[in-house]
Amino acid sequence: MMPRRITNKVATAHSCSRCGGSGHMSGYQHVQGGVCFRCDGAGVDPAHAEAAKAAREEENSVAAAAE
């Protein structure tokens, strides 16, 4: 996965550690269609997704302040 440079930070989307990035768990098709509860089917590790979102918001606020 290629990192995305955000000002002086690097944010990457990491695959969910439970489902491996698929968003589904084949062994649990009988429970809500096998949707991964850790990432809610997104396939991205929630802890890393929050960090990337915060970095993007910071970049946007800095860019808006510069205008």
C-alpha positions, 0 to 999 in steps of 0.5 A: 500500500502506498503511503499518502503524504500529508504535510509532515505526516504519513497516513496509510490505510491498513487492512483490518487485522481480523478480516484481512481487508475483505470486510467479511469473514467466511466462517461467520456467514450465518452471523449478519452475512459474515460482516466483520464486526471490527471494521464494520465491513469497511476492510480498514483497521479502525484505529488507523482509519481514525488517525488518517481521518484526523490527519486529513482534517488537519491538512484541510484546516491548514489549507483553509487558513492559508487562503 
